[in-house]
Amino acid sequence: MKMLNIKTKPKYFDATDGLAVAVCHSLQNVIQVKSTGKAKKGWESFIKNNPERLR
């Protein structure tokens, strides 16, 4: 609630769970860029670079 400046407690927590996932995803990308100097390129790049991880 502090991070997103939400003033009132939400009635349904599904919406807040979705916001939490979005915030975490966004922060992971920021951390990735700061540590490696480049952003993730998406699933296509991941699959190409990690074929052994596909089942």
RAUR-V48095 format. One record per residue. OMEGA is omega in radians with two decimals (NA if undefined). Layout:
BEGIN
omega->{OMEGA	OMEGA}
END
This chain:
BEGIN
omega->{3.14	-3.08	-3.08	3.11	3.10	-3.03	-3.09	3.14	-3.10	3.13	-3.12	-3.07	3.07	3.14	-3.14	3.07	3.10	3.10	3.13	3.11	-3.14	3.13	-3.14	3.13	-3.14	-3.14	3.10	3.13	3.10	3.13	3.12	-3.12	-3.12	-3.08	-3.07	-3.11	3.11	-3.12	3.02	-3.06	3.09	-3.06	-3.12	3.11	3.14	-3.13	3.13	-3.08	-3.08	-3.07	-3.14	-3.12	3.10	3.13	NA}
END
